[in-house]
Amino acid sequence: MDKQIQKVLVLGSGALKIGEAGEFDYSGSQALKALKEEGIQTVLINPNIATVQTSEELADEIYFLPVTPHFVTRVIEKELPNGILLAFGGQTALNCGIALYQNGVFDKYKIQVLGTPVQAIIDTEDRDIFVEKLREIGVSSARSMATSTVEEACQAAVNLGYPVILRAAYALGGMGSGFASNETELRRMAESAFSYSPQVLVEESLKGWKEIEYEVVRDQYDNCITVCNMENFDPLGIHTGESIVVAPSQTLTNSEYHKLRELSIRIIRHIGVVGECNVQYALDPDSEDYRVIEVNARLSRSSALASKATGYPLAFVAAKLGLGYGLHEIKNSVTQTTSAFFEPALDYIVCKIPRWDMEKFQGVSKKIGSSMKSVGEVMAIGRTFEEAIQKGLRMIGQGMHGFVGNRGFEVRDVDKALTEPTDMRIFVIAQALMTGYSVDRIHALTRIDPWFLEKLRNIVDLHGQLSEYSSLPDIPDLLLLRAKQFGFSDFQIARTVLKSPNHAIETDLLKVREERKRRGIHPVVKQIDTLAGEFPAKTNYLYLTYNGQTHDVTYTQDGKSVIVLGSGAYRIGSSVEFDWSSVSALKTIHEQGYRSVMINYNPETVSTDYDVCDRLYFDELTLERVMDIVELENPKGVVVSVGGQIPNTLAMRLFRQKIPVLGTSPVSIDNAENRHKFSAMLDRLGIDQPEWQELTSIEDIHRFVDMVDFPVLIRPSYVLSGAAMNVVSNRDELEHFLSLAANVSKEYPVVVSKFIEEAKEIEIDAVAKDGDMILYAISEHIEFAGVHSGDATIVFPPQKIYLETVRRIKKIARSIARELRISGPFNMQLLAKDNQIKVIECNLRASRSFPFVSKVLKVNLIDQATRVMLG
């Protein structure tokens, strides 16, 4: 290690955005831990207050400033670090680092760039230099031409021959990229791409080839290993962030695997990367012909996935390598006995599935392609592809229960939906297989490898066998076991065999549970140990499977475990803020002498890092799986209030199964979540609220609107276009939005509320103990009410609120906390206008603003709330 390095500056990635999300919070946090372990002083620049890495205990100094050359230079002048890490903040940090290098800032302040040299980064980012570098070592890349004007791009397309793909250099998440099959399409796309980047690459189209990725690590002594190789389920043409990805690869021959591995090592050595690097290939499915698509000389979304998939702490190791260590000198933190100089072996399969939120936006195309639109991802672990993919499809949280057994989804033109993929393509494949399409026909339409399609057909075939039975005792033992091994949930089996209607499904899935337990069909807990069981692993990085005989973990059932339910996939409305809350809760649980247990399946998060809790279950947040884990752990209780809406929704269902929920009673949670019960409670307490009614006919809606007058806020419970909540100002608008609500009935009522114009929106984040509010933070929205709290600009402490308003808000919060006997975190949103205060809603859980107010106050509200919940 270089002993001269005393102080290191780490650049974060700033605000979460498509293509640059929580994975950089995870990689930056690991880097800070690695530096701390060496006694090095750390300075972090990251304006994202919701992240774990901006918590006090990780970095010595934290600057909430934009990651731009101007601000980073100012911090360098003040802090005078010896070294800087550029690879842990995504494209944002990399672009900033390159600009500082070119401006001579590093030379001026004698700062050493740790890890990969800046010139090597430029060599991978600038397409012309990159292609030349690969040519020097005889490595094929896609034929491409770098252009700087629209006319040059058109000429390049003529030279290469249509179809072509356009890609913006130095851009994120495939921004500005797409396929063009003629000059009109190319001109339109080139104009868009040049608005993102000064350089646009025009490349030969390899649409339909396989897309393969390798994660490679190299130290300064030229030692190299490949940590993980991954295969995209979707062929080239769909951005890797939009594709289902499996690790390790499943369809490569031994020869193909070793050929691409050897090329990856040759590339990383020639470019001179020190640390971690991601190499993406296109591979011709009919020969061993290949092209290198790109090399990322930094940690990426794929690195986070590879790290979680193998248990190999890539970011931690990369930071140590940047300090000058060799791979042989770093201990493998997972086994604690072997060094980091080894290639992980996997005795399981991992499946990553993206999560989209297209229905949140009007007019957005649901087609997926070379530009990234997904907002989150999940990672499922199983012993078979069938098991992993079904678990993963439930984890996405978009109302699906696996590959089969879903209702309410049907596509009219299946051929078109297979050739022009959308965010629902995997379920179109299910429909195609159910209606008799052959694997060959689906392969011809999608270019997805037949191996994957055969595995999906296995699930459909087994579903067909199950549906022949109509009572649980009639199902043969072997078929029931096979269904569980193929990833069928109790819910799917209940729906397939018992044909359960929605109102009976919960009771029926518990019948399936009892039946399989009676037959001795239980899941087993397996460890991710990086070496496929060759060495004993010290970590408790776990998943559950039905493809095994014995547990890898011994359970004492001593009542000392506390289970925290995580937030699942990032989505619009639930993101890194809840990861911060989960990590804070785990830390407090551990400090209070309990065994901290995490259930979560998001590979981008810090909460799914191997060293954040005593036991990590990388598994589903469903009633079935939580009950499986509770039976094994026999915990003191379960924490449902720090992971956002998913755990909150489970609270009542866990309570009905006599599972101890820590903190506020699930009955109180239900009283706050249920609009009718909450409204009746406010009336009882004499607390004002906007007038509202839940209406079941068009006539009733018109009658209510006549009574309260426009504008009103309407919330249909069933919509076709996803236009969920709308402010309506006149009759024409009302008619238009009601026409979007497919049907207004007792089953699908519409909630209509009086919308109060020019009202100030105020939030209170608080912690209560046995109904007494012990901590609170009041913040105000700059925009008037009507802008969602997740889209509003929030000021804390509030600047333009009367003292009397603050006093009354505290009184209301105390009154509600007492009535609901809150023990733990809660968040309330209120309207203030003309000295009148009305309550909009109250969530008995942590909210998005908890990390924000905690860091401004320098009091961790979740730490305090967790202490309350532990009693």
N, C-alpha and C positions, 0 to 999 in steps of 0.2 A: 504493500500500500504506500501511496505517496504521502509522506509525513508532513509535507509543506502545506497540505490542504487543511486549513483550520476553520474556514467559514465558506459555506456553499449556498448559492442562490438557486432556488428551484422555481421554474415557471409553471404555473397551472394553466388550465385551458379556458378559464372564464365561465361565462354562462353556458348551461347545457343547451345544445342545439342538435338538430338532426345530423347524425354522423359523428358527433363529439359529445358524448353523454357521461354517465356515471363511471365509465371504465377509467377515465383519467383521474377521478377522485380516488379510485382504488389504487391505480399505479403510482400516483403521487404520494399517497399515504404510505405505501410500502417503501418508496424511496426515502421518505423522511425517517421511517423507522430504521432503515439500513444505515443512514448517516448518523443517527442518534446513537446507535449501537457502537459506532466508532468514536464517539465523543466529539463529533464535529458539530459546530454551531450552524444552525439552518435558518435561512431567510426564505419565506414563501411569498410570491405575488400571485394572488388569485382573488378576483372581486366576487366570487360566488360564495355568499355567506351561508348557503344551505349545506355546503359540503362538510364531510368529516375532516378532511385535511386542514380546513381553516379553524379547527377546534384548538383551544389553547395548548393542550398537552403535546401536540405533534411537532410543530415548528417553534423555534425560539422567538422569531419575529414574523408577524404576518402583516402584509400590506394588502388591504382591500382596494386595489388599484387596477385599472385596465392593463391587460398584457399587451402593451404597445411599446415600440422603441422609446418614445418620449418618456413615459413613466418608468420603464425599467431602467433607463439611463439615470434618472433622478435617484432611484433607489440604490443603484450601484455607487453613485457619488457619495451617498450618505453612509452606506453599510461597508463599502470596500471589501467585497468577498474575494477569496482566492480562486474559487471555482464556480462553474454554473452548469446546471443540468437542463438540457433542452428537450430531451426525449420523452418527458413524462407529462406533457401538457398538450398532446395532440398536434394537429396542424397549426393551431394558433400559436403555440410556443415555438414550434419549428420555424414558422415564417418570421416571427419576431426575432428569434436568434440569428437567422440568416441576415436580416436587415442590420442588426447590431454589429455583426461580424464585418459586413461590407462597409459600414460607416466607421469602422476602426475603433469602436468603443472597447472591445475586448483587449486590443493591443494597448490602448491608452491607459486603461486601468489594470493592466497586467493580470487579466482573468483567464484562467485555463478552462477550456471547454472540456468537461469530463465525459468520457465515453467516446462515442463516434465523432471524429473530427468534422468541423463544419463543411469542409470541402467535400467530404464523402457524402454528407447530406445533400449538398448542392448537386453532386453527381447523380443522385437518385431522383431528385426533384426536377431537374432540367432534362427534358426528353432527349434532346440531341446528344448531350454529353453521356446520358445513361445508355443510349443505344450504342454509342461508340465504345463505351466501357465494356459492354457485353460482347461486342464484336471482337475486342482484343483477346477474349478468352474463348472464342468460338461458341458463344451461347446465342441461340435464336430468340429474337424478340419479334413482336408483331410488326409487319412492315408499316411504317408510319412516317408522317411528315409534320414537323412543327411549323405552325403558321402564325402570323401576327396580324393578318387582315382577312376580311371575308373573301376577297378575291383570291388571295393565296390559298385559302381553304378549298375554294371551288376547283382551282387548278390541281391541288393535291389529290382531290377525289377523282378527277379525270385520270391522273397518272396511276393511282392505285386501282381504280375500277370500282364501281358501285356494287353492292352496298358497302358503306363505310361506317365506322363509329367515330363520333367526335368526343373528345375529352378535354376539359379545361385543366391546364397545369396548375399546380399549387392550390388546388381546390379540394373541398371536403365532401365526402359522401357522394362522389360522382356528380357533384353539382355541375349543371351545364352540359351533361353528357347525354348521348342518345344515338340511335341508329338512323342513318339517312339512306334512302334508296334512290333518290334523284336530286337534281340541283335545287328545286324549290324547297324541299325539306331541309337540305343542307344549309341554304342561305338563312332560313328562319332560325335554325338551331345555332348556327355560327354567330349570328347577331346576339342571341341570348348568351352564349358561352363567353363572348368577348366582354360582356358586361361584368363577368366574374373575374376574368383573368386576362393578363396581357398576351398569353400564349395558348393557342388551341391546337391540339394534336388531332390529325386526321389519320385514322388507322384502318387497315384491312379488317373486314368483319369476320370474326371467328364464331359467329352465333351458332349455338348447337354443340360446340365442343364442351368437354368437361372442364369445370373450374376446380383447381386443386391449390391448397395453400400449405406452406411449410413455415413453422416458427423456428428460427435458427439463432443460436447464441455463440458468440466468439469472444475470447479474451485477448489481452494485449500480447500474449505469448503464441497466438495463432491456434490455440486449441478451439475446436468447434464441435458443437453437438446440435442435432435437430431434436427439439423438445416435443413437437407434436406435428402430425400432418392431418389436414382436414379436407373433406370433400364436400362440395356443394351438391345438394340434391337436385337443384335446378341447374340447367346447363348455362354456359356463358351467354350473356345478354341480359341477365338479371344480376344487379349489383349484389355483391356478397353480403351486404347488410340487409338485403331484401330476401335473401335465400335461406331455406332450411339448410343447415350445415351439420354434417356428422363427423365425429372424431372417434377413433382413427378412421382413415379412408376405408371403404368397404369394397369398391369395385376395381381397384388397381391390381394388376398382376405384380408378382414379386419383382419382375424386371422393371416395370414402370415405376414402382415405389422407389427402388434403389437408384434408378437413373435420375429421378427428380431430386432425391435426397443429395446425391453427389453434386448435382448442378447447384443446389442451394448453397452448399458449403463452398463450392468454387466461387460463386458470386459474392458471398459475404467476405471471403478472404480478399478477393480482388478489389472490392470497393473499400475495404478497410474498416468495416463496422466493428466497434468495440461495444459489446452489450447485446441487445436483442434486435432482431430484424425479421420482417415478414416478407416472404416471397410468394407471389401469386402467379400461377401458371394456367394456360389454356392447354388442354391435352386432347388430341384428336381421338375420338372413341374407336376409330377403325384402324389406327396404326399407332406407333410410338412417337409420331410427330408432335411437337410441343411448341409453345411460344411463352416467353416470360412476359407477363402483362405489366406487372409493376413490382417494385421493391420499396417497402416502407422502412427507412432506417430509424424507426422510433417505435415505441409501444403503441399498439392500435387496439381497436375493438376486438380483432382476432386474437391479439396477445392475451387480453383479459379472458377470452373464452378458452384459449389453450392452457392458460394458467389454472383456471378452475377445472377444466376437463381432466388435467393430468395430476393436479396437486403440486406442480412444480412452480415455486414462487418467482415467476419470470421477472417482475419489476424489482423485487428485492435483490435478486441476483444481478440484474443489469446495473443497478445502482452501485453494488459492490465492485463490479467489473470496471465501472467508470472511475472508481477510486484507485484502480491499479492492481487489484487482486487477480489471481488466476483462478480458473474454474476448480482446480484441484485443491485450492486453499479455502474454498467456501464450503461450510457444512450444509448438507441437505436438511433444511428445517423440518421436513416431514418425518424422515426416519431417525434423525439426530445421530446416525452412526455413519452413513455413507457421505461422500462429498457431493458437491453440486455437479461434478464432472461425470454425468451419466445420462443416458437417454431413457425417459420414462417408458414403462411397459404398462399397457392397459388390459385388464381382464373384464372390461365392460364396454358399453358403447354410449356415447354422449350425443345428444341431439339438440341443436340450437334452433329455435323457431322465432322469427320476428313478430312483433306486435305492431299493428297499424291502428290509427284512430281516424281513418278517412271520413267517417260519418260525422265527425265534429265540424267538417268544413263543407260549405255549399259550393257546388260547381267544380270540385276537385275530381280529376280522373282517378278511378280506382285501379287503373292498370299499373302494373309494376314493371320496372325495366332497369336501365343502367344508371338511373339517378335514384338516390336513396330517399324513401318517404317514411320508413318505419321509425317509430318513436321509442321502441324498447325491444327487449328480447328475453327469452327464457331459456334455461338449459335443463334438459331432462336426462337422467342417468338410468340405464337399465342393462340387463344382460342380453337382451335381444333387441333388434331394431323395432320390432312390433311393440314391445313394451315401452321403449323410450319415446317413440313418436306419439303413442296414445297419451302417455303422461304429459308430454310437451303440449299437445293440442288442448288439454284441459287447463294447463298452466297459463296459456295466453290470456284467459279470462274474457273471452268474447262470446260466452254463452254456449260454447260447444263442450261436449262431454267425452270427446275422443274422436277417433277417425270415423266411427259409425255410431248409430244410436242417437243421432241429432234430429230434431224436428224443426220445421219452419224454414228449411233451406232447400231451394230447388232452382235450377237454372234451366231456362227454356232451350237455349241453343248450346248444347254441351260441346260440340266440336269447336265453336267459336271461343267458348270460355277456356278450352284447353290450349288453343293456339295463341290466344291473346291473354296472357295470365293477369289475374287480378289478385288482390289480397286474400281471396277465398279459393284460390286454385286447388289447394289440397283437398277441399271438400267437394270440388267439382270432380276430381279424380275418384273420390268415394262414390259419387252419384253415377259416374261412368261405369265403374266396376259393378255397382249394384244393378245397373240396367243392361248388363251383358256385354259391355265393351271388352275386347281382348287386350292383353298386355301389349301385344304388338301394335294394335291400333292406337292405344294411348301413347306408346313410345314414339310412333310416327308423328303424332300431333304435338307432343311436348318436348321430345328429345331427352326426356328423363331416362336414366339408365334402367333397363329392364329388371335389374336386380332389385332396385327399390320398389318397382311396381309389383313384382312377384310377392314381395314381403307385405305390401299393402293388400294384395289379393288374399293372402293368408288370413288377414284380419276379417275381410268381407266374408270369406268362406266360413270362418268360425262363427261369425255373427249369424250366418244362415243356419248353421247347425243348432245354435242356441235357440233361434226363433221357432224351431220345430217343437220346443217344449213349452208348456203353459203352467207348470208348477215346479217349484224349486226341488222338492224331494225326487222328482223324476230325472233330474239332470245327472248323468253318470259322473262319478268322482273325477275320472280322468278328463272329461270335457270341462268341468268346472275349474279344475287346476290349470288346464291348458288356457282357458279364458283369462285367468289371472296372470299367467305367464306371458300372455299376449297383451297385457296392459289394460284389460277390461276392468272398469271400476264397478263397484257394487251397484252404483246408479245405472250404468249401462246394462248390467245383467238384469236388474229389476225392470227396466224399461223394455228390454228385449223379450224376457221370459214372461213376466207378469203383465206386460202391456200397460204399465202403470200410467194413469192420468196424472197431470201436474199436482193436483191437490193431495194425491196419495203417495207420491214418489218418496218422500222422506221416510214414511213408515215402512215402505216396501224395501228401500235400500238397507234399512236396519234388519229386515227379515233375511236378506241375502247375507248380510254380515254374520248373523247368528247361525245360518245354515252352513256357511263355509267354515266357521270356527268349530261347529259341531263335528265337521268332517276332518278337523285338524289341518285346514288349509290356512296357513298364516304367512305373512311376509317375513323375510329375514333381513337383518341389518348388515350391510357390507361396508367395508372401509375403502376409501380411496387412499392408496398408500404409495403411489408413484412407481412401485416396482413389482406389481402383480403378485404380491404376497411372498416375494423371494426374501425380503428382509422384514423384521417386525417393524410396524409403523407406530410412531408415538402419537400421531394426531387422531382426533376424533372427527374426521371429515367423512360423513356417512350418507348412505342412501338406502332405500328399502326396495327389495325385489322379491318376486316369487320364484326366481330361477336360482335357488340355492337351498342348502340344507341347514346350515348353522349360522348363528350370529357371530360377527367378528368382535363384538363388544360384550363385556360382562356387565350385567345390570345389578346394582345393589338394592334398588327400589327403596332407598332410605328417606324419601320425602325431601331431599335436599336440592332437587332440581327445580329450576324455574324456567318454563318454556316461554320464549318470546316469539310471537307470530310476526313474520316480516311482511313487506308490502308487495311482494311479487313483481311482475314486469312493470317497468316504467311506462307510464301512459300520460296523456294530457290530464293534468289534475292530480297526479300522484307520482312523485319522482324522488330525487335525492334527499329532499327534506325528511322523508319518512325513514330513509336509510340512516340519516344522522340521529333521528330519534331512537331507532332500534339499537344502534351501536352505543348510544349514551345509556340506554336502559341495561344492556348487557354488561357494560363496564360497572355500573352501580351494583347489579346483582352479584357479580363476581367479588366486588369489594366488600359486600355485606356477608360474605362467607357461604354463598349458595353456588350451586353448579349452574352456570349460565348455558342455556340450550336455545339454539336458534333454528327456526324452520323458515327457509326461503329458497328461491330457485332462480334468482336473478344474477347472472354471471358478472354484471357490470358493477356490483356493489361491494362496499367495504364489509357489510354485514355477512357476506358469504366468503370472507377471507378466513383461512384456516386458524389464525391466531387471535381472532376477535372474541371467541367464546370457548367454553369448555367442550361443548359438543355442537357440531353443525350438521343438521339434516338438510341435504340439498334435495328437497323433495316437495311434494304438492301441499298447498294450503287448502285442502278440502276437508270436510267433516270426517270422511273415512280415514284419511292419512293422519290427521291430527289425533284421532282416537287411537289409531295403531301406535303412535309414538307415546301418547299418554299412558297406554297400558304397559308399555315397556319401561318408561321412566318413573311412573308413579310419582308425579311432581308435587311440590307444595301448591303449585297452581300455574295458570296460563295467563300471560299478559296479552291483552287484545287491543290496548289503547295506543300503541306507538307505531303501528304499521299501516295507518290509513284505513280505507274503507273495507278492504278484504277481511282482515281479522274482525273488524267491528260487526260485519254482517254475520260472522260465524258465532258471535257471542251468545245469542239466544239459543242457537242449536246446540252448542256445547253445554250450556246451562241445563237444557232439557235432558241431556245424557249424564247429569250429575257430575260434570267435570268442573273442578274448582277454578273459577275465573277471578283473578286477583284485581283488587281495586273496586271501582264502581260496579254495582250489581247489573247483570245483563237485563234485568227487568227495568231498571232505570234507563239503560241504553235504549231499550225498545220504546220506553215512554218518550224519549227525546227524538228518536228516529221516526216514530209513527206520527204523522202530521195531525191526525185527529186527537190522539192522546195528549200531544204536546200543546196543541191549541186550547184544549179543555183545561189543562193545567195552568196556562197563562191567564185564562179567564178567571180561574179560581183564585189566583194570586193577585188579580187586579193589575196585571201587566199588559200594556197595549201591544197590538200586533196589526199588520195590514189586514184589511178585510179580505177574506178568501172563501171559496166554496169548492168542493169536489163535485163536479156535475156529470150527469150521465145521459143528457140529451141536448140536442142543439137548442131546443126551445128554452130549457133551463139556463143555458149559457147566455142567450139573448136577454132573458129576464134579469139575470144577475148584473149584466153589463148596464142595462137601463137603470138599475138601482144605484150602482157605484160610479157610473160614467167612465168614459175613456180618460187616460190610457189604462189598459189592463195588461197583466203578464199572464200568458197562457202556457200551460205545460201539459201537452197530451201525454198519456202513458204509453201510447203505441203509435209510432210514426213510421212512414215509409221512407222519407228522405233524410231522416236524422235531424230535421230542423226542430230540435226538441223544445227549447224555451224561447219565447218571443214576446217582445213588447208590442202591443197592438194599439194603434192610435185612432182608428176609424173603422166603420162597418166593412168597407171593401177589404181592408187588411185582415179583419177578423174572419171574413168568409174564405179568403185565400189560405190562411193558416189552418183553419178547420178542415179545409179540403185535403190538406196534407195528412191530417190525422185520419188513418185509414177507416176507423169506425169509432164513433163515440157511443159507449154502451156501459152497462153495469160492470162488465169485465174490463173495459178500457175507459175509465173515466178521465175527464180533463179537469185539471186544477186551474181555476181562474182567480187571480189575486188583483187587488187594486194596486196599480203602480204609482208610487208617489214621486212626482217630478222634483228635480233640484233638491233632493234630500242628501244629506251627508251620510256616508256609510262609515261605521266605526266598528272595530273589532276588539274583543278582549280575549287574550290568551291567559289562562289561569290554572292554578293547581289548588285542589281542595282536599281536606282531610275530614272524613266523617261528616261531610256537609258544610264544613267551615272553610271559607276561602282563605288560603294562607299566603298565596303569591299571585300577583296579576300584572299584566302589561297591557295598556290600552294604546292602540294605534289607530290612525285615521287614514282613509283613502283620499287621495287628491281629487280623483274623478267623482262626479256625483254617483249615487246608487244607480245601478243598471249596468255597470261594468263589473263583470265577474271578479270576485276577490283574487282569483289567480291571475287576472289580466290587469289588475289595478296597480297604480303606483301608491305604495304605502309609506307613511311617515311615522317614525317613532323616535322620541315621544311626540304625541300629537301637538300641533302648532296652533290650530284655530278652533279649539273647542272651549266653550265656557266652563268655568269651574263647577257651576251647578250641574251641567251635563255630565261631567266626570263623576260627580257625587251620585247622581241618579243611576248612572250605568253600574257603578259599584254596588249600589243598593239592589238593583235588579239581579246582578250576577250572584250576590250573596243569597238572595231570596230563592233563585232557581237552584243554586248549589245545595241549599238546605233541603228544599223540597225533594230533589232527586237523590239526596244523600251521596253526593259525588265524593269519591276517594280516588284522586288521580288527576290527569290532565283534562281540561275541557276548553272549548273555543266557542265564542258567541259572536254573532254578527247582528248589528243593530242599525236602525235608521234614525237620524235626528233632523227635525225640521221645525222651525218656529217653537223651539223649546219643548217639542213633543218627542218622546223616544219610543220607538216600536221595535220589538224583537223580530228578526227574520228567522234565525235558526240557532240551534245550540248543538254542537257535536261533542259527545263525551269521549273525546280522544284527542291526541295531539293533532295540530293542524300544520299547514304549510308554513305558517309564520313563526312556529316555535323556535327553530334555529336562529332566525333573524332577531327576535326579541331577546333570546337568551344571550346571544353574543354581544348585542348592544348593551344589555344590562350587566354582562359579565356574571350572570347567575344562570346556571343550567337548569331550566325548568323541568326537563325530563328526569334529571338526576333526583331532584326533589320529589317529583311525582312517583318515581320508582320506589324511593324510600317509603313514601306513604303507602304504596300498594303492597310492599313487603311487610308492612305493619311494624 
